Amino acid sequence: MALGARLLLGLALLAALIGVLLQLYRLRKPRLWTPEELSAYNGTDEALPILLGILGSVFDVTKGRSHYGPGGGYHHFSGRDASRAFVSGNFTGDGLTDSLQGLSSMEVNSIVDWRKLYFEKYTFSGKLVGRFYDSQGNPTKYLKGVEMKAKRGAQLLEKQKSEEDKIPNCNSKWSQAEGGEVWCEAAAGYPRLVRRAGDIALTGQVSQRCACFREEDLRRPGLVLYQGCQYLSTSCKVN
């Protein structure tokens, strides 16, 4: 092959390589995405990276192809923003949505924590135009509201933990043969069911925990003695 032909071939290969590198750079450089564009990066085309959105932030999860590619356990997240499914567990149909309507502050806070995890573990690839970011890449009122709700949830959760740390949880065990049992060490007090403070604001539901109360505190409102348990018993059978 003549020197000129080899030179032209070399230049053509170099140009092709530069083109590929520029394409990869363009894909990996943070940018604005539309839902239609993002949907193509769902792992079905092996020539493209795998992307997903959470709260409008787009991440390159290609290094987790075995999980996010076709057949992977997290493939339902790929090529879309399915923020709600991170806490709902609904991975089909309408469950794969970025709408957080009706979620509790604790659930919203959990999704924000998931986003933080993706920032730490994967490459940030830009923002998804829509519910969380406008066409200029600015946060929408919806995203600001979500982050405020998550912040309130984190504060309430910390307050709840601080309050519960003052009154220790009961010990518990369960076996198929003997059923369940809760108990308190003698110095800790006596087992009672008590409503978890702040649960309505955190989860939208009411729940109880078993805690150990000293004798002088047993008459405080809201404490429930386990059925069939003696008033000053340190151990109670539970169904």
The 8 nearest C-alpha neighbors of each residue, nearest first, counted from 0:
[[1, 4, 5, 2, 3, 6, 8, 7],
 [0, 2, 4, 3, 5, 6, 7, 8],
 [1, 3, 5, 4, 6, 0, 7, 8],
 [4, 2, 6, 1, 5, 7, 0, 8],
 [3, 5, 7, 1, 6, 2, 8, 0],
 [6, 4, 8, 2, 3, 7, 9, 1],
 [5, 7, 3, 9, 4, 8, 2, 10],
 [8, 6, 10, 4, 9, 5, 11, 3],
 [9, 7, 5, 11, 6, 10, 4, 12],
 [10, 8, 6, 12, 7, 11, 5, 13],
 [9, 11, 13, 7, 8, 12, 14, 6],
 [10, 12, 8, 14, 13, 9, 7, 15],
 [13, 11, 15, 9, 14, 10, 16, 8],
 [14, 12, 10, 16, 15, 11, 9, 17],
 [13, 15, 17, 11, 12, 16, 10, 18],
 [16, 14, 18, 12, 13, 17, 11, 19],
 [17, 15, 13, 19, 18, 14, 12, 20],
 [16, 18, 20, 14, 15, 19, 21, 13],
 [17, 19, 15, 21, 16, 20, 14, 22],
 [20, 18, 22, 16, 21, 17, 23, 15],
 [21, 19, 17, 23, 22, 18, 24, 16],
 [20, 22, 24, 18, 19, 23, 25, 17],
 [21, 23, 19, 25, 20, 24, 18, 26],
 [24, 22, 20, 26, 25, 21, 27, 19],
 [25, 23, 21, 27, 22, 26, 28, 20],
 [24, 26, 22, 28, 23, 27, 21, 29],
 [27, 25, 23, 24, 28, 22, 124, 29],
 [26, 28, 24, 25, 124, 23, 29, 59],
 [27, 29, 25, 26, 24, 124, 30, 125],
 [30, 28, 125, 124, 27, 123, 31, 126],
 [31, 29, 125, 28, 126, 124, 32, 26],
 [30, 32, 126, 125, 127, 128, 136, 33],
 [33, 31, 127, 128, 126, 36, 37, 30],
 [32, 34, 36, 35, 128, 127, 37, 31],
 [33, 35, 37, 36, 38, 32, 79, 127],
 [36, 34, 38, 33, 37, 39, 32, 79],
 [37, 35, 33, 38, 34, 39, 32, 40],
 [36, 38, 34, 78, 39, 35, 40, 33],
 [37, 39, 78, 35, 40, 36, 79, 41],
 [40, 38, 37, 41, 36, 78, 35, 44],
 [41, 39, 49, 78, 38, 50, 37, 42],
 [42, 40, 78, 77, 49, 39, 43, 38],
 [41, 43, 68, 49, 44, 40, 45, 69],
 [42, 44, 41, 45, 69, 68, 40, 39],
 [45, 43, 46, 42, 47, 40, 41, 39],
 [44, 46, 47, 43, 42, 48, 49, 68],
 [47, 45, 44, 48, 42, 43, 40, 49],
 [48, 46, 45, 44, 40, 49, 42, 39],
 [49, 47, 61, 40, 50, 59, 46, 42],
 [48, 50, 61, 40, 42, 41, 60, 59],
 [51, 49, 59, 58, 40, 78, 60, 77],
 [50, 52, 77, 78, 79, 57, 58, 76],
 [51, 53, 80, 57, 56, 55, 79, 58],
 [52, 54, 82, 55, 80, 56, 114, 57],
 [55, 53, 56, 82, 131, 52, 97, 80],
 [54, 56, 127, 131, 53, 52, 126, 57],
 [57, 55, 126, 52, 53, 54, 125, 127],
 [58, 56, 52, 125, 124, 126, 51, 123],
 [59, 57, 123, 124, 50, 122, 51, 60],
 [58, 60, 50, 122, 61, 49, 124, 121],
 [61, 59, 62, 63, 49, 50, 121, 58],
 [62, 60, 49, 64, 63, 48, 59, 50],
 [63, 61, 60, 64, 59, 65, 121, 49],
 [62, 64, 61, 66, 65, 60, 67, 68],
 [65, 63, 68, 67, 61, 66, 62, 60],
 [64, 66, 63, 71, 68, 67, 70, 69],
 [67, 65, 71, 64, 73, 72, 63, 68],
 [68, 66, 74, 73, 64, 71, 65, 63],
 [67, 69, 42, 64, 74, 71, 65, 66],
 [70, 68, 71, 74, 42, 43, 67, 65],
 [69, 71, 68, 72, 74, 66, 65, 67],
 [72, 70, 66, 74, 67, 68, 73, 69],
 [71, 73, 66, 74, 70, 67, 75, 65],
 [74, 72, 67, 66, 75, 71, 76, 77],
 [73, 75, 67, 71, 77, 76, 68, 72],
 [74, 76, 73, 77, 90, 67, 95, 72],
 [77, 75, 74, 73, 81, 51, 79, 78],
 [78, 76, 41, 51, 74, 79, 75, 50],
 [77, 79, 41, 38, 40, 51, 37, 50],
 [80, 78, 51, 77, 52, 38, 81, 76],
 [79, 81, 52, 53, 97, 82, 51, 96],
 [80, 82, 96, 95, 97, 83, 84, 76],
 [83, 81, 97, 53, 84, 85, 80, 54],
 [82, 84, 85, 81, 97, 99, 96, 86],
 [83, 85, 87, 88, 86, 89, 82, 81],
 [86, 84, 83, 82, 87, 88, 110, 81],
 [87, 85, 84, 88, 83, 106, 110, 109],
 [88, 86, 84, 89, 85, 83, 94, 90],
 [87, 89, 84, 86, 90, 85, 94, 83],
 [90, 88, 94, 87, 84, 91, 95, 92],
 [91, 89, 94, 95, 88, 84, 75, 92],
 [92, 90, 94, 89, 95, 93, 75, 84],
 [91, 93, 94, 95, 90, 89, 96, 75],
 [92, 94, 95, 96, 91, 89, 90, 81],
 [95, 93, 89, 92, 91, 96, 90, 84],
 [96, 94, 81, 93, 90, 84, 91, 92],
 [97, 95, 81, 98, 94, 83, 93, 82],
 [96, 98, 82, 81, 80, 83, 99, 54],
 [99, 97, 96, 100, 83, 82, 130, 81],
 [100, 98, 83, 102, 101, 97, 107, 82],
 [99, 101, 98, 102, 83, 103, 97, 107],
 [102, 100, 99, 103, 98, 203, 104, 107],
 [103, 101, 100, 99, 106, 107, 104, 202],
 [104, 102, 202, 106, 105, 201, 203, 107],
 [103, 105, 152, 107, 201, 106, 148, 149],
 [106, 104, 201, 108, 152, 103, 107, 202],
 [105, 107, 109, 103, 108, 104, 102, 86],
 [108, 106, 104, 110, 149, 109, 105, 103],
 [107, 109, 149, 105, 111, 106, 110, 152],
 [108, 110, 112, 106, 107, 111, 105, 113],
 [111, 109, 113, 107, 112, 108, 114, 85],
 [112, 110, 114, 108, 113, 109, 115, 107],
 [113, 111, 109, 115, 110, 114, 108, 116],
 [114, 112, 110, 116, 115, 111, 109, 117],
 [115, 113, 111, 117, 116, 112, 53, 118],
 [114, 116, 112, 118, 113, 117, 111, 119],
 [115, 117, 113, 119, 114, 118, 120, 112],
 [118, 116, 120, 114, 119, 121, 115, 113],
 [117, 119, 115, 116, 120, 121, 114, 123],
 [120, 118, 116, 117, 121, 115, 122, 114],
 [119, 121, 117, 118, 116, 122, 115, 60],
 [122, 120, 117, 118, 60, 119, 59, 58],
 [123, 121, 59, 58, 124, 118, 120, 60],
 [122, 124, 58, 125, 57, 118, 59, 121],
 [125, 123, 29, 58, 57, 27, 28, 59],
 [126, 124, 29, 30, 57, 31, 123, 56],
 [127, 125, 56, 31, 57, 55, 32, 30],
 [126, 128, 32, 55, 33, 31, 129, 56],
 [129, 127, 132, 133, 33, 134, 32, 126],
 [128, 130, 132, 131, 133, 127, 33, 55],
 [129, 131, 132, 141, 128, 139, 55, 142],
 [130, 132, 142, 55, 139, 129, 138, 141],
 [133, 131, 138, 128, 139, 136, 137, 129],
 [132, 134, 136, 128, 135, 137, 129, 139],
 [133, 135, 136, 128, 132, 137, 129, 31],
 [136, 134, 133, 137, 132, 31, 128, 138],
 [135, 137, 133, 132, 134, 126, 138, 31],
 [136, 138, 132, 133, 135, 139, 134, 131],
 [139, 137, 132, 131, 142, 133, 136, 140],
 [140, 138, 141, 132, 131, 142, 133, 137],
 [139, 141, 143, 142, 144, 138, 131, 145],
 [140, 142, 144, 139, 143, 131, 145, 130],
 [143, 141, 131, 145, 139, 144, 140, 138],
 [142, 144, 140, 146, 145, 141, 147, 139],
 [145, 143, 147, 141, 142, 146, 140, 148],
 [146, 144, 142, 148, 143, 147, 149, 141],
 [145, 147, 149, 143, 148, 144, 150, 142],
 [148, 146, 150, 144, 149, 145, 143, 151],
 [149, 147, 151, 145, 150, 146, 104, 144],
 [150, 148, 108, 152, 146, 107, 147, 151],
 [149, 151, 147, 153, 152, 148, 146, 154],
 [152, 150, 154, 148, 149, 153, 155, 147],
 [151, 153, 104, 149, 105, 155, 150, 154],
 [152, 154, 156, 150, 151, 155, 157, 149],
 [155, 153, 151, 157, 152, 156, 158, 150],
 [156, 154, 158, 152, 157, 153, 159, 151],
 [157, 155, 159, 153, 158, 154, 152, 160],
 [156, 158, 160, 154, 155, 159, 161, 153],
 [159, 157, 155, 161, 156, 160, 154, 162],
 [158, 160, 156, 162, 157, 161, 155, 196],
 [159, 161, 157, 163, 158, 162, 164, 156],
 [160, 162, 158, 164, 159, 163, 157, 165],
 [163, 161, 159, 160, 164, 165, 158, 166],
 [162, 164, 160, 165, 166, 161, 159, 167],
 [163, 165, 161, 166, 162, 167, 160, 168],
 [164, 166, 163, 162, 167, 161, 160, 168],
 [165, 167, 163, 164, 211, 210, 168, 212],
 [168, 166, 210, 211, 164, 165, 169, 163],
 [167, 169, 210, 209, 211, 170, 166, 208],
 [170, 168, 210, 183, 209, 182, 211, 181],
 [169, 171, 182, 181, 183, 168, 172, 180],
 [172, 170, 181, 180, 169, 182, 173, 179],
 [171, 173, 180, 179, 181, 174, 170, 178],
 [174, 172, 179, 178, 180, 175, 171, 177],
 [175, 173, 178, 176, 177, 179, 172, 180],
 [174, 176, 178, 177, 173, 179, 172, 238],
 [175, 177, 174, 178, 173, 179, 172, 180],
 [178, 176, 174, 175, 179, 173, 180, 236],
 [179, 177, 174, 173, 175, 176, 238, 180],
 [180, 178, 173, 237, 172, 236, 238, 174],
 [179, 181, 236, 237, 172, 171, 235, 173],
 [182, 180, 171, 235, 170, 234, 169, 236],
 [181, 183, 234, 170, 233, 169, 190, 235],
 [184, 182, 233, 169, 189, 211, 187, 188],
 [183, 185, 187, 186, 188, 182, 233, 189],
 [186, 184, 187, 188, 183, 233, 189, 182],
 [185, 187, 184, 188, 183, 213, 189, 211],
 [186, 188, 184, 185, 211, 183, 213, 212],
 [189, 187, 213, 212, 211, 186, 185, 183],
 [188, 190, 233, 211, 212, 183, 213, 231],
 [191, 189, 211, 210, 182, 183, 209, 233],
 [192, 190, 224, 223, 209, 210, 222, 193],
 [191, 193, 209, 223, 208, 222, 207, 210],
 [194, 192, 222, 207, 208, 221, 191, 195],
 [193, 195, 207, 206, 196, 208, 192, 205],
 [194, 196, 207, 198, 206, 193, 208, 197],
 [197, 195, 198, 159, 194, 162, 199, 163],
 [196, 198, 200, 199, 201, 195, 159, 155],
 [197, 199, 201, 200, 202, 196, 205, 195],
 [200, 198, 203, 204, 201, 202, 197, 205],
 [201, 199, 198, 197, 203, 202, 104, 103],
 [202, 200, 198, 105, 104, 199, 103, 152],
 [201, 203, 103, 204, 198, 199, 105, 200],
 [202, 204, 199, 200, 103, 201, 198, 205],
 [205, 203, 199, 202, 198, 206, 201, 200],
 [204, 206, 198, 199, 207, 194, 203, 195],
 [207, 205, 194, 195, 204, 198, 208, 193],
 [208, 206, 194, 195, 193, 192, 209, 205],
 [207, 209, 192, 193, 210, 195, 194, 206],
 [208, 210, 192, 169, 191, 168, 190, 193],
 [211, 209, 168, 169, 190, 191, 167, 208],
 [210, 212, 190, 189, 188, 169, 167, 183],
 [213, 211, 188, 189, 216, 217, 210, 214],
 [212, 214, 188, 216, 215, 189, 217, 187],
 [215, 213, 217, 216, 212, 188, 189, 231],
 [214, 216, 213, 217, 218, 212, 219, 188],
 [217, 215, 214, 213, 218, 219, 212, 188],
 [216, 218, 214, 219, 215, 212, 213, 222],
 [219, 217, 216, 220, 215, 222, 214, 221],
 [218, 220, 217, 216, 221, 222, 215, 212],
 [221, 219, 222, 218, 217, 223, 193, 216],
 [220, 222, 193, 223, 219, 194, 192, 218],
 [223, 221, 193, 192, 220, 191, 219, 224],
 [224, 222, 192, 191, 225, 193, 221, 226],
 [225, 223, 191, 226, 192, 222, 228, 230],
 [224, 226, 228, 227, 223, 191, 235, 192],
 [227, 225, 228, 224, 237, 236, 235, 229],
 [226, 228, 225, 229, 236, 235, 224, 237],
 [227, 229, 235, 225, 226, 230, 232, 224],
 [230, 228, 232, 231, 227, 235, 224, 225],
 [229, 231, 232, 228, 224, 189, 233, 225],
 [232, 230, 229, 233, 189, 214, 228, 188],
 [231, 233, 229, 234, 230, 189, 228, 235],
 [232, 234, 189, 183, 182, 190, 231, 185],
 [233, 235, 182, 232, 181, 183, 190, 236],
 [236, 234, 228, 181, 180, 182, 237, 225],
 [235, 237, 180, 179, 181, 238, 234, 228],
 [238, 236, 179, 180, 235, 178, 181, 225],
 [237, 179, 178, 236, 180, 173, 226, 225]]
